[in-house]
Amino acid sequence: MPLSATRLKHRFTVEFPINASPKILYPYLASASGLSQWFCQDVRLDEDHRFNFIWDNQSHFAEMNSHRTNRSVRYVFLDHNKRHTPDANYLDFTLEESQLTQEVYLRVLDYSEETDETELQEMWDSLILKLRELVGG
């Protein structure tokens, strides 16, 4: 397929210190009920255990592609027919704890067509602010 026929993807990575333990944070990253409290309008699980992320009343289906309890989770987004696509958008959340300072960091990797770094930074700053309010961190 010629390059002009594909949409170029952008990998945006950002880290946030969060004053809460991975055990407290993980359910907000890995469950529909946790994500719906801070990440988007609503998140539901369908009968096939796919996540339905709802933004602006529009569904965006994803599968939890991998997870390590209290450490990381990856969501790979599906097409409108809920099927996998080559070079799909995905979202990674990784929790890291500094052994030296005991600080917890949430690293977000957002792989999508969105290329505006400033817009992405502002969006994630706002989302993480909501998350911090929820966990008291």
Disulfide bonds with the S-S distance in Angstrom:
none
